[in-house]
Amino acid sequence: MKTIVVGYDGTDTAARAAGEGATLARALSAELHIIGVVDDERVRQGMTTAEAQEALHAQAVARNQALLDEMAGELDTVTTVNKSLPGSPAWAIVDYATEVNADVIVLGNKHVQGLSRVLGSVAVDVLRHAPCSVYVANTR
């Protein structure tokens, strides 16, 4: 294993999953890619002008990149690549994992009820479409 991709959104669950990804990366001498996705549809909802949409999108990307950089800084001794990507979270993760030929994708879980609630809808979609193995970290 050379490439591990972690989906990160700034939540505690995602931070724990990133920690699991870092543990795997250290153990396997792999590169850890921490990615965050700015969902353009959500960012642009309610915006009336293209200018307002672009400004809000730029703010969301900057905020997302700051979160990624902060998380990468907490995962010392691991080689990390941080990327802020546009699009729907599940598809952006799957597409990025395909692009970098990832060996594994690491995601967190939610622990509620039902498959979508335990894993979250993003995790379920990633599991269904991933080009590689998916590691669901126990984030309790």
C-alpha positions as CSV (number, residue, x, y, z in Angstrom):
1,M,0.0,0.0,0.0
2,K,1.4,3.3,-1.1
3,T,-1.6,5.7,-1.1
4,I,-4.3,6.3,1.5
5,V,-7.1,8.8,1.0
6,V,-9.1,10.2,3.9
7,G,-12.2,12.2,3.6
8,Y,-12.2,15.0,6.1
9,D,-14.9,17.6,6.9
10,G,-13.7,19.1,10.2
11,T,-15.9,17.0,12.4
12,D,-14.6,14.9,15.4
13,T,-15.6,11.8,13.5
14,A,-13.6,12.8,10.5
15,A,-10.6,13.8,12.8
16,R,-10.7,10.3,14.3
17,A,-10.8,8.7,10.9
18,A,-7.8,10.9,9.8
19,G,-6.0,9.6,12.9
20,E,-6.7,6.0,11.8
21,G,-5.5,6.9,8.3
22,A,-2.3,8.3,9.7
23,T,-1.7,5.2,11.8
24,L,-2.1,3.1,8.6
25,A,0.2,5.4,6.7
26,R,2.9,5.2,9.3
27,A,2.7,1.5,9.6
28,L,2.8,1.0,5.8
29,S,5.1,3.9,4.9
30,A,2.3,5.2,2.7
31,E,1.4,8.7,1.6
32,L,-1.7,10.1,3.2
33,H,-4.0,12.2,1.1
34,I,-6.4,14.3,3.3
35,I,-9.2,15.6,1.1
36,G,-12.1,17.9,1.9
37,V,-15.0,18.6,-0.4
38,V,-16.8,21.9,-0.9
39,D,-20.3,20.9,-2.1
40,D,-21.0,23.6,-4.7
41,E,-24.8,22.9,-4.6
42,R,-25.0,23.6,-0.9
43,V,-22.7,26.6,-1.0
44,R,-24.8,28.2,-3.8
45,Q,-28.3,27.5,-2.4
46,G,-30.1,30.8,-1.8
47,M,-27.5,32.9,-3.7
48,T,-29.1,35.2,-6.2
49,T,-26.1,36.5,-8.2
50,A,-23.2,34.7,-9.8
51,E,-20.9,37.1,-8.0
52,A,-22.3,36.3,-4.6
53,Q,-22.1,32.6,-5.4
54,E,-18.4,32.9,-6.4
55,A,-17.5,34.9,-3.3
56,L,-19.2,32.4,-1.0
57,H,-17.5,29.5,-2.9
58,A,-14.1,31.1,-2.5
59,Q,-14.7,31.6,1.3
60,A,-15.8,28.0,1.6
61,V,-12.7,26.7,-0.2
62,A,-10.4,28.8,1.9
63,R,-12.1,27.6,5.1
64,N,-11.9,24.0,3.9
65,Q,-8.3,24.3,3.1
66,A,-7.5,25.8,6.5
67,L,-9.2,22.8,8.1
68,L,-7.2,20.4,6.0
69,D,-3.9,22.2,6.8
70,E,-4.7,22.2,10.5
71,M,-5.5,18.5,10.5
72,A,-2.3,17.7,8.5
73,G,-0.3,19.6,11.1
74,E,-1.7,17.4,13.8
75,L,-0.6,14.3,12.0
76,D,3.1,14.6,12.4
77,T,5.5,12.0,11.0
78,V,3.2,11.3,8.1
79,T,3.7,12.5,4.5
80,T,0.4,14.3,3.7
81,V,-1.1,15.8,0.6
82,N,-4.0,18.1,1.4
83,K,-6.7,18.9,-1.3
84,S,-9.8,20.9,-1.3
85,L,-12.1,19.6,-4.0
86,P,-15.4,20.9,-5.5
87,G,-18.4,18.7,-6.0
88,S,-20.6,16.2,-4.2
89,P,-18.6,14.7,-1.3
90,A,-19.0,11.0,-2.2
91,W,-18.2,11.5,-5.9
92,A,-15.3,13.8,-5.2
93,I,-13.8,11.2,-2.9
94,V,-14.3,8.4,-5.4
95,D,-13.0,10.4,-8.3
96,Y,-9.9,11.6,-6.4
97,A,-9.1,8.0,-5.2
98,T,-9.3,6.9,-8.8
99,E,-7.1,9.7,-10.0
100,V,-4.3,9.0,-7.4
101,N,-4.7,5.2,-7.7
102,A,-5.5,4.9,-4.0
103,D,-5.1,1.6,-2.2
104,V,-7.6,2.4,0.5
105,I,-10.1,5.1,1.4
106,V,-10.6,5.8,5.1
107,L,-13.9,7.2,6.4
108,G,-15.6,7.6,9.8
109,N,-18.9,6.3,10.9
110,K,-21.9,7.8,12.7
111,H,-23.2,5.0,14.9
112,V,-26.9,5.8,14.8
113,Q,-29.4,3.3,13.2
114,G,-29.6,1.8,9.7
115,L,-26.8,1.5,7.3
116,S,-26.9,5.1,6.0
117,R,-27.1,6.5,9.6
118,V,-24.3,4.3,10.9
119,L,-22.0,5.1,8.1
120,G,-23.5,8.3,6.8
121,S,-24.8,8.7,3.3
122,V,-21.4,9.8,1.9
123,A,-19.8,6.7,3.3
124,V,-22.5,4.4,1.9
125,D,-22.1,6.0,-1.6
126,V,-18.3,5.8,-1.4
127,L,-18.5,2.1,-0.4
128,R,-20.8,1.4,-3.4
129,H,-18.5,3.2,-6.0
130,A,-15.0,3.1,-4.6
131,P,-12.2,1.9,-6.9
132,C,-10.4,0.4,-4.0
133,S,-10.9,-1.0,-0.5
134,V,-12.7,1.2,2.0
135,Y,-11.7,1.3,5.7
136,V,-14.5,2.5,8.0
137,A,-12.8,3.6,11.2
138,N,-14.5,3.0,14.5
139,T,-14.9,6.6,15.7
140,R,-16.7,6.1,19.0
